[in-house]
Amino acid sequence: MNSTKKLQRLFRSFLKELRHIELKQQEKKNLVWQSSPMYKYVKDKFVFPASSLNNTLFLEQYTLLLNAIKVSQGISAMYKGAGERTIEQSANLVGLKLPKLYVDPIKTS
């Protein structure tokens, strides 16, 4: 009984991660994870309550992989650069100030 609950919890977490990944690819579609080939494979492979240890380990590892992908995409988006900076912006970023440029008074008159 306890292993059945663990399997169900694992399957739910797999579906949650799969849904997150699939929604990024096709935003407007509802229940997009059901059309995923990975969902069909796992659904056919897993028969509740009995499932082999290899299948359980596969599902657990694949769920961890999907979670790692989600976290790494979030980190990449958070620290994504804004493009090229000017020299002044780069200096200000680290707390330095550039010296003022010399303006020739003869050329300005």
N, CA, C and O atoms as CSV, one atom per row, in Angstrom:
chain,resi,resn,atom,element,x,y,z
A,1,MET,N,N,0.820,-1.197,0.000
A,1,MET,CA,C,0.000,0.000,0.000
A,1,MET,C,C,0.866,1.265,0.000
A,1,MET,O,O,0.577,2.232,-0.704
A,2,ASN,N,N,1.922,1.233,0.798
A,2,ASN,CA,C,2.791,2.394,0.906
A,2,ASN,C,C,3.526,2.643,-0.405
A,2,ASN,O,O,3.714,3.792,-0.806
A,3,SER,N,N,3.947,1.562,-1.079
A,3,SER,CA,C,4.651,1.735,-2.352
A,3,SER,C,C,3.713,2.269,-3.431
A,3,SER,O,O,4.147,2.983,-4.335
A,4,THR,N,N,2.421,1.925,-3.339
A,4,THR,CA,C,1.457,2.435,-4.310
A,4,THR,C,C,1.316,3.950,-4.170
A,4,THR,O,O,1.259,4.663,-5.172
A,5,LYS,N,N,1.261,4.433,-2.958
A,5,LYS,CA,C,1.158,5.876,-2.733
A,5,LYS,C,C,2.416,6.590,-3.212
A,5,LYS,O,O,2.351,7.680,-3.780
A,6,LYS,N,N,3.560,5.955,-2.974
A,6,LYS,CA,C,4.815,6.554,-3.427
A,6,LYS,C,C,4.847,6.633,-4.954
A,6,LYS,O,O,5.279,7.637,-5.522
A,7,LEU,N,N,4.388,5.569,-5.612
A,7,LEU,CA,C,4.330,5.567,-7.074
A,7,LEU,C,C,3.368,6.625,-7.603
A,7,LEU,O,O,3.667,7.307,-8.584
A,8,GLN,N,N,2.229,6.760,-6.964
A,8,GLN,CA,C,1.262,7.760,-7.392
A,8,GLN,C,C,1.822,9.167,-7.209
A,8,GLN,O,O,1.630,10.032,-8.063
A,9,ARG,N,N,2.506,9.392,-6.107
A,9,ARG,CA,C,3.116,10.703,-5.853
A,9,ARG,C,C,4.193,10.995,-6.907
A,9,ARG,O,O,4.311,12.115,-7.405
A,10,LEU,N,N,4.971,9.963,-7.229
A,10,LEU,CA,C,6.015,10.109,-8.231
A,10,LEU,C,C,5.412,10.405,-9.602
A,10,LEU,O,O,5.917,11.250,-10.340
A,11,PHE,N,N,4.332,9.707,-9.934
A,11,PHE,CA,C,3.665,9.913,-11.218
A,11,PHE,C,C,3.079,11.318,-11.303
A,11,PHE,O,O,3.149,11.958,-12.353
A,12,ARG,N,N,2.499,11.801,-10.203
A,12,ARG,CA,C,1.953,13.161,-10.182
A,12,ARG,C,C,3.044,14.214,-10.367
A,12,ARG,O,O,2.861,15.193,-11.091
A,13,SER,N,N,4.179,13.997,-9.704
A,13,SER,CA,C,5.268,14.967,-9.856
A,13,SER,C,C,5.825,14.935,-11.278
A,13,SER,O,O,6.228,15.966,-11.817
A,14,PHE,N,N,5.844,13.742,-11.884
A,14,PHE,CA,C,6.260,13.632,-13.280
A,14,PHE,C,C,5.313,14.430,-14.182
A,14,PHE,O,O,5.759,15.163,-15.064
A,15,LEU,N,N,4.016,14.282,-13.957
A,15,LEU,CA,C,3.031,15.000,-14.770
A,15,LEU,C,C,3.155,16.510,-14.603
A,15,LEU,O,O,2.995,17.265,-15.562
A,16,LYS,N,N,3.438,16.939,-13.387
A,16,LYS,CA,C,3.595,18.373,-13.120
A,16,LYS,C,C,4.789,18.939,-13.887
A,16,LYS,O,O,4.693,20.006,-14.492
A,17,GLU,N,N,5.911,18.224,-13.860
A,17,GLU,CA,C,7.101,18.688,-14.569
A,17,GLU,C,C,6.902,18.623,-16.082
A,17,GLU,O,O,7.333,19.519,-16.809
A,18,LEU,N,N,6.255,17.570,-16.549
A,18,LEU,CA,C,6.002,17.426,-17.972
A,18,LEU,C,C,5.082,18.540,-18.471
A,18,LEU,O,O,5.295,19.089,-19.552
A,19,ARG,N,N,4.075,18.865,-17.692
A,19,ARG,CA,C,3.142,19.932,-18.050
A,19,ARG,C,C,3.870,21.267,-18.171
A,19,ARG,O,O,3.607,22.049,-19.084
A,20,HIS,N,N,4.788,21.518,-17.236
A,20,HIS,CA,C,5.537,22.771,-17.258
A,20,HIS,C,C,6.379,22.879,-18.529
A,20,HIS,O,O,6.414,23.934,-19.164
A,21,ILE,N,N,7.053,21.799,-18.899
A,21,ILE,CA,C,7.904,21.803,-20.089
A,21,ILE,C,C,7.061,21.933,-21.355
A,21,ILE,O,O,7.397,22.705,-22.253
A,22,GLU,N,N,5.978,21.184,-21.425
A,22,GLU,CA,C,5.143,21.198,-22.623
A,22,GLU,C,C,4.425,22.535,-22.805
A,22,GLU,O,O,4.219,22.966,-23.939
A,23,LEU,N,N,4.042,23.194,-21.725
A,23,LEU,CA,C,3.378,24.492,-21.839
A,23,LEU,C,C,4.307,25.556,-22.405
A,23,LEU,O,O,3.851,26.486,-23.071
A,24,LYS,N,N,5.600,25.428,-22.146
A,24,LYS,CA,C,6.550,26.385,-22.703
A,24,LYS,C,C,6.629,26.238,-24.220
A,24,LYS,O,O,6.887,27.213,-24.927
A,25,GLN,N,N,6.408,25.020,-24.721
A,25,GLN,CA,C,6.497,24.793,-26.159
A,25,GLN,C,C,5.207,25.174,-26.875
A,25,GLN,O,O,5.250,25.739,-27.969
A,26,GLN,N,N,4.059,24.871,-26.268
A,26,GLN,CA,C,2.763,25.160,-26.891
A,26,GLN,C,C,1.874,25.818,-25.844
A,26,GLN,O,O,1.164,25.134,-25.108
A,27,GLU,N,N,1.914,27.127,-25.781
A,27,GLU,CA,C,1.266,27.856,-24.693
A,27,GLU,C,C,-0.259,27.818,-24.732
A,27,GLU,O,O,-0.892,27.698,-23.683
A,28,LYS,N,N,-0.847,27.914,-25.887
A,28,LYS,CA,C,-2.288,28.113,-25.959
A,28,LYS,C,C,-3.096,26.823,-25.830
A,28,LYS,O,O,-4.312,26.869,-25.646
A,29,LYS,N,N,-2.440,25.699,-25.923
A,29,LYS,CA,C,-3.154,24.434,-25.924
A,29,LYS,C,C,-3.436,23.987,-24.491
A,29,LYS,O,O,-2.554,24.050,-23.634
A,30,ASN,N,N,-4.658,23.537,-24.231
A,30,ASN,CA,C,-5.040,23.062,-22.911
A,30,ASN,C,C,-4.740,21.562,-22.802
A,30,ASN,O,O,-4.926,20.822,-23.768
A,31,LEU,N,N,-4.288,21.122,-21.657
A,31,LEU,CA,C,-3.913,19.725,-21.407
A,31,LEU,C,C,-2.911,19.224,-22.443
A,31,LEU,O,O,-3.060,18.134,-22.996
A,32,VAL,N,N,-1.903,20.026,-22.693
A,32,VAL,CA,C,-0.931,19.721,-23.730
A,32,VAL,C,C,-0.075,18.505,-23.375
A,32,VAL,O,O,0.423,17.818,-24.267
A,33,TRP,N,N,0.096,18.242,-22.108
A,33,TRP,CA,C,0.937,17.123,-21.691
A,33,TRP,C,C,0.362,15.782,-22.114
A,33,TRP,O,O,1.103,14.805,-22.221
A,34,GLN,N,N,-0.941,15.710,-22.355
A,34,GLN,CA,C,-1.545,14.436,-22.759
A,34,GLN,C,C,-1.142,14.036,-24.175
A,34,GLN,O,O,-1.202,12.856,-24.523
A,35,SER,N,N,-0.737,14.989,-24.983
A,35,SER,CA,C,-0.318,14.665,-26.345
A,35,SER,C,C,1.181,14.418,-26.442
A,35,SER,O,O,1.698,14.151,-27.526
A,36,SER,N,N,1.870,14.503,-25.329
A,36,SER,CA,C,3.307,14.299,-25.312
A,36,SER,C,C,3.647,12.821,-25.504
A,36,SER,O,O,3.005,11.962,-24.900
A,37,PRO,N,N,4.641,12.513,-26.330
A,37,PRO,CA,C,5.031,11.116,-26.507
A,37,PRO,C,C,5.587,10.496,-25.220
A,37,PRO,O,O,5.449,9.294,-24.992
A,38,MET,N,N,6.210,11.319,-24.393
A,38,MET,CA,C,6.748,10.795,-23.132
A,38,MET,C,C,5.626,10.387,-22.187
A,38,MET,O,O,5.742,9.389,-21.476
A,39,TYR,N,N,4.551,11.148,-22.177
A,39,TYR,CA,C,3.403,10.799,-21.334
A,39,TYR,C,C,2.806,9.472,-21.785
A,39,TYR,O,O,2.482,8.621,-20.956
A,40,LYS,N,N,2.659,9.293,-23.083
A,40,LYS,CA,C,2.092,8.040,-23.605
A,40,LYS,C,C,2.984,6.856,-23.266
A,40,LYS,O,O,2.489,5.782,-22.924
A,41,TYR,N,N,4.296,7.044,-23.360
A,41,TYR,CA,C,5.235,5.972,-23.039
A,41,TYR,C,C,5.136,5.587,-21.568
A,41,TYR,O,O,5.050,4.405,-21.235
A,42,VAL,N,N,5.148,6.568,-20.707
A,42,VAL,CA,C,5.099,6.291,-19.265
A,42,VAL,C,C,3.752,5.702,-18.874
A,42,VAL,O,O,3.689,4.799,-18.039
A,43,LYS,N,N,2.688,6.197,-19.460
A,43,LYS,CA,C,1.356,5.688,-19.147
A,43,LYS,C,C,1.226,4.216,-19.533
A,43,LYS,O,O,0.630,3.427,-18.799
A,44,ASP,N,N,1.783,3.852,-20.683
A,44,ASP,CA,C,1.739,2.453,-21.108
A,44,ASP,C,C,2.669,1.569,-20.288
A,44,ASP,O,O,2.378,0.395,-20.062
A,45,LYS,N,N,3.769,2.124,-19.851
A,45,LYS,CA,C,4.786,1.353,-19.126
A,45,LYS,C,C,4.373,1.086,-17.679
A,45,LYS,O,O,4.693,0.033,-17.128
A,46,PHE,N,N,3.670,2.025,-17.066
A,46,PHE,CA,C,3.323,1.906,-15.657
A,46,PHE,C,C,1.910,1.384,-15.501
A,46,PHE,O,O,0.955,1.925,-16.058
A,47,VAL,N,N,1.808,0.325,-14.733
A,47,VAL,CA,C,0.503,-0.253,-14.419
A,47,VAL,C,C,0.381,-0.229,-12.904
A,47,VAL,O,O,1.161,-0.872,-12.203
A,48,PHE,N,N,-0.595,0.511,-12.401
A,48,PHE,CA,C,-0.790,0.603,-10.951
A,48,PHE,C,C,-1.615,-0.568,-10.488
A,48,PHE,O,O,-2.519,-0.973,-11.219
A,49,PRO,N,N,-1.380,-1.127,-9.358
A,49,PRO,CA,C,-0.382,-0.787,-8.352
A,49,PRO,C,C,0.966,-1.463,-8.565
A,49,PRO,O,O,1.957,-1.067,-7.952
A,50,ALA,N,N,1.019,-2.482,-9.429
A,50,ALA,CA,C,2.277,-3.212,-9.601
A,50,ALA,C,C,3.115,-2.574,-10.694
A,50,ALA,O,O,2.638,-2.361,-11.808
A,51,SER,N,N,4.357,-2.271,-10.374
A,51,SER,CA,C,5.293,-1.740,-11.350
A,51,SER,C,C,6.688,-2.175,-10.934
A,51,SER,O,O,6.989,-2.246,-9.742
A,52,SER,N,N,7.538,-2.464,-11.906
A,52,SER,CA,C,8.862,-2.973,-11.570
A,52,SER,C,C,9.749,-1.863,-11.014
A,52,SER,O,O,9.471,-0.675,-11.184
A,53,LEU,N,N,10.796,-2.272,-10.362
A,53,LEU,CA,C,11.732,-1.323,-9.766
A,53,LEU,C,C,12.447,-0.512,-10.841
A,53,LEU,O,O,12.712,0.674,-10.645
A,54,ASN,N,N,12.762,-1.135,-11.973
A,54,ASN,CA,C,13.428,-0.411,-13.063
A,54,ASN,C,C,12.555,0.711,-13.602
A,54,ASN,O,O,13.045,1.806,-13.880
A,55,ASN,N,N,11.266,0.444,-13.750
A,55,ASN,CA,C,10.354,1.477,-14.232
A,55,ASN,C,C,10.258,2.628,-13.244
A,55,ASN,O,O,10.224,3.796,-13.633
A,56,THR,N,N,10.216,2.287,-11.975
A,56,THR,CA,C,10.130,3.312,-10.938
A,56,THR,C,C,11.376,4.190,-10.941
A,56,THR,O,O,11.285,5.414,-10.848
A,57,LEU,N,N,12.545,3.551,-11.049
A,57,LEU,CA,C,13.784,4.322,-11.080
A,57,LEU,C,C,13.857,5.201,-12.328
A,57,LEU,O,O,14.319,6.341,-12.267
A,58,PHE,N,N,13.402,4.667,-13.452
A,58,PHE,CA,C,13.396,5.451,-14.685
A,58,PHE,C,C,12.517,6.686,-14.525
A,58,PHE,O,O,12.921,7.793,-14.880
A,59,LEU,N,N,11.325,6.493,-13.994
A,59,LEU,CA,C,10.400,7.616,-13.833
A,59,LEU,C,C,10.959,8.646,-12.854
A,59,LEU,O,O,10.830,9.851,-13.072
A,60,GLU,N,N,11.568,8.175,-11.792
A,60,GLU,CA,C,12.145,9.090,-10.802
A,60,GLU,C,C,13.286,9.902,-11.411
A,60,GLU,O,O,13.376,11.109,-11.187
A,61,GLN,N,N,14.153,9.250,-12.178
A,61,GLN,CA,C,15.273,9.955,-12.796
A,61,GLN,C,C,14.794,10.925,-13.867
A,61,GLN,O,O,15.329,12.027,-13.994
A,62,TYR,N,N,13.800,10.525,-14.630
A,62,TYR,CA,C,13.293,11.411,-15.677
A,62,TYR,C,C,12.595,12.624,-15.065
A,62,TYR,O,O,12.686,13.728,-15.600
A,63,THR,N,N,11.904,12.423,-13.955
A,63,THR,CA,C,11.266,13.540,-13.259
A,63,THR,C,C,12.325,14.512,-12.742
A,63,THR,O,O,12.157,15.727,-12.841
A,64,LEU,N,N,13.412,13.978,-12.193
A,64,LEU,CA,C,14.502,14.838,-11.730
A,64,LEU,C,C,15.131,15.605,-12.888
A,64,LEU,O,O,15.498,16.770,-12.737
A,65,LEU,N,N,15.254,14.954,-14.042
A,65,LEU,CA,C,15.799,15.631,-15.217
A,65,LEU,C,C,14.897,16.781,-15.658
A,65,LEU,O,O,15.382,17.875,-15.949
A,66,LEU,N,N,13.602,16.540,-15.707
A,66,LEU,CA,C,12.672,17.608,-16.104
A,66,LEU,C,C,12.704,18.763,-15.106
A,66,LEU,O,O,12.630,19.928,-15.497
A,67,ASN,N,N,12.812,18.444,-13.834
A,67,ASN,CA,C,12.900,19.477,-12.805
A,67,ASN,C,C,14.188,20.283,-12.969
A,67,ASN,O,O,14.175,21.507,-12.837
A,68,ALA,N,N,15.299,19.602,-13.255
A,68,ALA,CA,C,16.574,20.299,-13.441
A,68,ALA,C,C,16.522,21.216,-14.657
A,68,ALA,O,O,17.083,22.311,-14.632
A,69,ILE,N,N,15.858,20.779,-15.713
A,69,ILE,CA,C,15.707,21.619,-16.905
A,69,ILE,C,C,14.917,22.876,-16.563
A,69,ILE,O,O,15.279,23.980,-16.971
A,70,LYS,N,N,13.829,22.696,-15.806
A,70,LYS,CA,C,12.999,23.845,-15.418
A,70,LYS,C,C,13.785,24.840,-14.578
A,70,LYS,O,O,13.698,26.048,-14.798
A,71,VAL,N,N,14.549,24.337,-13.619
A,71,VAL,CA,C,15.326,25.217,-12.740
A,71,VAL,C,C,16.418,25.930,-13.525
A,71,VAL,O,O,16.634,27.127,-13.334
A,72,SER,N,N,17.112,25.212,-14.407
A,72,SER,CA,C,18.194,25.847,-15.176
A,72,SER,C,C,17.653,26.898,-16.136
A,72,SER,O,O,18.300,27.923,-16.352
A,73,GLN,N,N,16.481,26.662,-16.715
A,73,GLN,CA,C,15.877,27.683,-17.579
A,73,GLN,C,C,15.490,28.917,-16.776
A,73,GLN,O,O,15.632,30.043,-17.253
A,74,GLY,N,N,15.003,28.708,-15.563
A,74,GLY,CA,C,14.663,29.839,-14.705
A,74,GLY,C,C,15.880,30.656,-14.321
A,74,GLY,O,O,15.829,31.885,-14.306
A,75,ILE,N,N,16.973,29.977,-14.012
A,75,ILE,CA,C,18.211,30.673,-13.648
A,75,ILE,C,C,18.764,31.429,-14.850
A,75,ILE,O,O,19.227,32.562,-14.717
A,76,SER,N,N,18.713,30.798,-16.032
A,76,SER,CA,C,19.198,31.472,-17.240
A,76,SER,C,C,18.389,32.721,-17.533
A,76,SER,O,O,18.944,33.752,-17.913
A,77,ALA,N,N,17.084,32.633,-17.357
A,77,ALA,CA,C,16.233,33.796,-17.608
A,77,ALA,C,C,16.498,34.898,-16.585
A,77,ALA,O,O,16.444,36.082,-16.917
A,78,MET,N,N,16.782,34.511,-15.348
A,78,MET,CA,C,17.004,35.490,-14.293
A,78,MET,C,C,18.299,36.274,-14.518
A,78,MET,O,O,18.342,37.483,-14.290
A,79,TYR,N,N,19.347,35.588,-14.964
A,79,TYR,CA,C,20.646,36.234,-15.111
A,79,TYR,C,C,20.997,36.542,-16.560
A,79,TYR,O,O,22.164,36.758,-16.886
A,80,LYS,N,N,20.011,36.563,-17.412
A,80,LYS,CA,C,20.257,36.850,-18.816
A,80,LYS,C,C,20.745,38.286,-18.956
A,80,LYS,O,O,20.200,39.207,-18.346
A,81,GLY,N,N,21.760,38.454,-19.754
A,81,GLY,CA,C,22.351,39.775,-19.945
A,81,GLY,C,C,21.461,40.686,-20.759
A,81,GLY,O,O,20.576,40.232,-21.484
A,82,ALA,N,N,21.706,41.964,-20.631
A,82,ALA,CA,C,20.910,42.957,-21.354
A,82,ALA,C,C,21.595,43.361,-22.647
A,82,ALA,O,O,21.194,44.341,-23.275
A,83,GLY,N,N,22.606,42.636,-23.053
A,83,GLY,CA,C,23.326,42.998,-24.271
A,83,GLY,C,C,24.614,43.720,-23.936
A,83,GLY,O,O,25.093,43.669,-22.803
A,84,GLU,N,N,25.160,44.380,-24.911
A,84,GLU,CA,C,26.413,45.108,-24.724
A,84,GLU,C,C,26.195,46.373,-23.901
A,84,GLU,O,O,25.191,47.070,-24.046
A,85,ARG,N,N,27.159,46.643,-23.041
A,85,ARG,CA,C,27.114,47.861,-22.239
A,85,ARG,C,C,28.190,48.813,-22.748
A,85,ARG,O,O,29.181,48.396,-23.348
A,86,THR,N,N,27.972,50.091,-22.495
A,86,THR,CA,C,29.002,51.066,-22.828
A,86,THR,C,C,30.100,50.980,-21.769
A,86,THR,O,O,29.931,50.341,-20.731
A,87,ILE,N,N,31.206,51.622,-22.047
A,87,ILE,CA,C,32.322,51.604,-21.097
A,87,ILE,C,C,31.916,52.289,-19.796
A,87,ILE,O,O,32.281,51.835,-18.711
A,88,GLU,N,N,31.165,53.372,-19.903
A,88,GLU,CA,C,30.710,54.089,-18.705
A,88,GLU,C,C,29.787,53.219,-17.853
A,88,GLU,O,O,29.904,53.201,-16.628
A,89,GLN,N,N,28.872,52.500,-18.498
A,89,GLN,CA,C,27.957,51.626,-17.754
A,89,GLN,C,C,28.728,50.506,-17.061
A,89,GLN,O,O,28.418,50.153,-15.923
A,90,SER,N,N,29.719,49.952,-17.731
A,90,SER,CA,C,30.520,48.886,-17.129
A,90,SER,C,C,31.311,49.411,-15.936
A,90,SER,O,O,31.414,48.735,-14.912
A,91,ALA,N,N,31.860,50.592,-16.062
A,91,ALA,CA,C,32.610,51.187,-14.956
A,91,ALA,C,C,31.692,51.476,-13.777
A,91,ALA,O,O,32.053,51.212,-12.630
A,92,ASN,N,N,30.518,52.012,-14.046
A,92,ASN,CA,C,29.563,52.298,-12.971
A,92,ASN,C,C,29.084,51.021,-12.294
A,92,ASN,O,O,28.775,51.023,-11.102
A,93,LEU,N,N,29.023,49.945,-13.043
A,93,LEU,CA,C,28.575,48.669,-12.499
A,93,LEU,C,C,29.489,48.177,-11.386
A,93,LEU,O,O,29.021,47.591,-10.409
A,94,VAL,N,N,30.786,48.410,-11.528
A,94,VAL,CA,C,31.747,47.971,-10.512
A,94,VAL,C,C,32.151,49.089,-9.564
A,94,VAL,O,O,33.044,48.909,-8.735
A,95,GLY,N,N,31.499,50.246,-9.680
A,95,GLY,CA,C,31.743,51.324,-8.724
A,95,GLY,C,C,32.846,52.290,-9.126
A,95,GLY,O,O,33.342,53.032,-8.277
A,96,LEU,N,N,33.235,52.304,-10.358
A,96,LEU,CA,C,34.270,53.234,-10.822
A,96,LEU,C,C,33.635,54.341,-11.646
A,96,LEU,O,O,32.535,54.197,-12.179
A,97,LYS,N,N,34.368,55.464,-11.735
A,97,LYS,CA,C,33.916,56.572,-12.576
A,97,LYS,C,C,35.034,56.904,-13.559
A,97,LYS,O,O,36.212,56.943,-13.203
A,98,LEU,N,N,34.640,57.138,-14.775
A,98,LEU,CA,C,35.622,57.493,-15.797
A,98,LEU,C,C,35.993,58.968,-15.653
A,98,LEU,O,O,35.166,59.777,-15.233
A,99,PRO,N,N,37.228,59.320,-15.999
A,99,PRO,CA,C,37.605,60.738,-15.957
A,99,PRO,C,C,36.869,61.514,-17.052
A,99,PRO,O,O,36.483,60.957,-18.079
A,100,LYS,N,N,36.690,62.790,-16.809
A,100,LYS,CA,C,36.006,63.634,-17.801
A,100,LYS,C,C,36.911,63.811,-19.010
A,100,LYS,O,O,38.131,63.921,-18.892
A,101,LEU,N,N,36.284,63.833,-20.159
A,101,LEU,CA,C,37.040,64.002,-21.393
A,101,LEU,C,C,37.478,65.453,-21.549
A,101,LEU,O,O,36.767,66.390,-21.186
A,102,TYR,N,N,38.653,65.594,-22.093
A,102,TYR,CA,C,39.195,66.935,-22.331
A,102,TYR,C,C,38.506,67.531,-23.546
A,102,TYR,O,O,38.392,66.896,-24.593
A,103,VAL,N,N,38.057,68.748,-23.385
A,103,VAL,CA,C,37.423,69.474,-24.486
A,103,VAL,C,C,38.346,70.633,-24.835
A,103,VAL,O,O,38.650,71.462,-23.978
A,104,ASP,N,N,38.786,70.697,-26.062
A,104,ASP,CA,C,39.685,71.759,-26.510
A,104,ASP,C,C,38.885,73.058,-26.652
A,104,ASP,O,O,37.945,73.114,-27.444
A,105,PRO,N,N,39.250,74.115,-25.884
A,105,PRO,CA,C,38.496,75.367,-25.936
A,105,PRO,C,C,38.630,76.086,-27.264
A,105,PRO,O,O,37.757,76.876,-27.622
A,106,ILE,N,N,39.682,75.838,-27.992
A,106,ILE,CA,C,39.889,76.510,-29.276
A,106,ILE,C,C,38.914,75.977,-30.324
A,106,ILE,O,O,38.387,76.742,-31.131
A,107,LYS,N,N,38.678,74.675,-30.311
A,107,LYS,CA,C,37.810,74.074,-31.315
A,107,LYS,C,C,36.342,74.361,-31.028
A,107,LYS,O,O,35.527,74.337,-31.950
A,108,THR,N,N,35.987,74.630,-29.787
A,108,THR,CA,C,34.585,74.877,-29.460
A,108,THR,C,C,34.154,76.304,-29.775
A,108,THR,O,O,32.955,76.564,-29.880
A,109,SER,N,N,35.096,77.242,-29.930
A,109,SER,CA,C,34.698,78.616,-30.190
A,109,SER,C,C,34.478,78.901,-31.629
A,109,SER,O,O,34.137,80.027,-31.991
